[in-house]
Amino acid sequence: MAQLYPFNDPVVVETEQPLLIDRGDGIRVRDTDGRSYIDAVSALWCASLGFTPSRLTRVMAEQMGQLAYYHSFLGRAPALTDQLAARLVARMPGMARVFFGTSGSEAVETAAKIVRYYWAARGQGERQRIIARDGAYHGSGQVSAALTGMGYCHTGFSLPLSSVLRTGRPHYKRDAEPGETELAFSKRRARELDALITQEDAGTIAAFIGEPAMGAGGVILPPDGYWSAVQEVLAKHGILLIADEIICGFGRTGQWFGCETWGIHPDLMTVAKQMTASVFPMSAVAMRAEIYEGLKPLAHEVGTFGHGVTYGGHPVGAAVALECLDIYEEMGLPAHVARLGARIAAGLAPLATAPGVLDVRCQGMLAALECETDQQAQAIGAAAVARGVFFRIIGPVVAIAPPYICTEADIDQIMGVLAQAVAVSFAVPADAVQP
Ligand SMILES: Cc1ncc(COP(=O)(O)O)c(C=O)c1O
C-alpha cells in the first residue's frame, strides 16, 4: 500500500483495506471482488451522469484527437474555452466573466484572491478578510481549508487563518432556540452576522462565502428567509457575496443553480463537479461585470492578471463541459431533477416519524435523513452498504444525492434500501449492524 489517502484515518486504512472500485455501469460501481453498489451520493456529489457516460467519453476521445492540451496564458487560449465561457455566463444568473481552474478548492482559492484584488484595485486594499460559516466546506487549499468550518481540516495545518471570520450555520433543527420559528432563527443569524461585521469593522472585510445549501456540513438547507436576511446585511456593509455552487450548481437543487432556488444574487460563483459530471477535473469562478471591470485597471497597471494554473481552461474539459450542458438541456434539467426529487421526498416522508430520526429534508436531488446520534447514522450507512447502496454519512446525517440518470425505479430501490436500513438499525443496537 503506497498511498496516503485523503480524508481517511491512515491507521484504519492500513488495517482495513479501502474498498477498491474497478468498474462502473451507469449509477452502479463494482468492487474488485465483483460486488455491485448503487452510489446514491454520486460519489462526491459529482458524478451526475453516472460512471460510464458514453457521450462524454466519446467527446473526450474526439477532443483528445483534435487538441489534447493547450493553455490560456500570454495571449493564446483554446478556442473551446471561449465557447464554454459564453455558454456559462448565459446560464449563470448575473455573471459576465469566467476564470477556469481544475478543482473546486482551486476555484475557491481563486475567488478569495479575486475579491481581494478587486478591493485593492478600488483603493480599499485593507478589505482582506472573508467571512465563512461553521460547518462550511470550501476545499483543501490553504485559504479554502481555512474557510472550511471543520476542525479536522485545520488541526496540524496552521489553520484557520486570521483573515477568516466565522459565523453560525443555518441549521434550524439543531441550532434554533426553543419556540423560535424558522424566520426568527434566520433573522437571528443575520443579526449575529451584522454584529460580527460591526465589531470587526466592515472596512476590513472583502467578502462572505456560502454554499446555497451546505453539503459536506450535513446537507443543511437554508431556513425561511435566511438568504434574504443575510444579503440585506452584506449589502448594508458593502461586502461581496461569493456563492460556492460546487455541489448545488448544474441542477442539484432543482434549478440550474442553488442561487436561483433561494433567491441569492452573488457577486461571484464557484462551480466544478457537475460542470463536467466529474469525468474531467475542471472548475470555474464566474463574476459579475462590476467585479471584472473593477479589477481590470490594476491588472492593466501591473501588466498582467498574475494568477493562473497550467491546466486551467483545458480543452478536453471544455469539450466535456459543453457536452454536459447539451445533455442537461436535453434532459430538461430543472424539471427532471424536480420530478426525481419529489420521489426522493416521498420516500423520505414516512421515515420522518421513525424513532431516532430528527429530521428529513429534500430539495431537488439533494436530501438527508438526520438521526439523533452519529452512531445511528453509521449503522444505517453500514446496513445500506450490506444491501448494495452507498450513502454518505456525515456525523448524524445520512446524505442522499443520486446521479441525475437514475430512473424512478432506481430511486425507489435507493429509498427502499434506506427504509430497510433505518428499520434494522433502530430495531437492534447500532453496533450490532455490520455490513
Ligand atoms: C461546496 C464545496 N466547495 C469546494 C469543494 C472543493 O472541491 P474539490 O474537492 O474539487 O477541491 C467542495 C468539495 O466537495 C465543495 O463541496
The ligand as an ORCA input file, in Angstrom:
! r2SCAN-3c Opt
* xyz 0 1
  C     -19.082     23.393     -1.634
  C     -17.714     22.876     -1.975
  N     -16.742     23.749     -2.232
  C     -15.498     23.337     -2.571
  C     -15.200     21.999     -2.649
  C     -13.803     21.563     -3.019
  O     -13.795     20.949     -4.257
  P     -12.589     19.967     -4.680
  O     -12.692     18.742     -3.842
  O     -12.836     19.718     -6.140
  O     -11.319     20.710     -4.468
  C     -16.194     21.058     -2.382
  C     -15.906     19.610     -2.449
  O     -16.703     18.792     -2.086
  C     -17.482     21.502     -2.024
  O     -18.449     20.649     -1.717
*
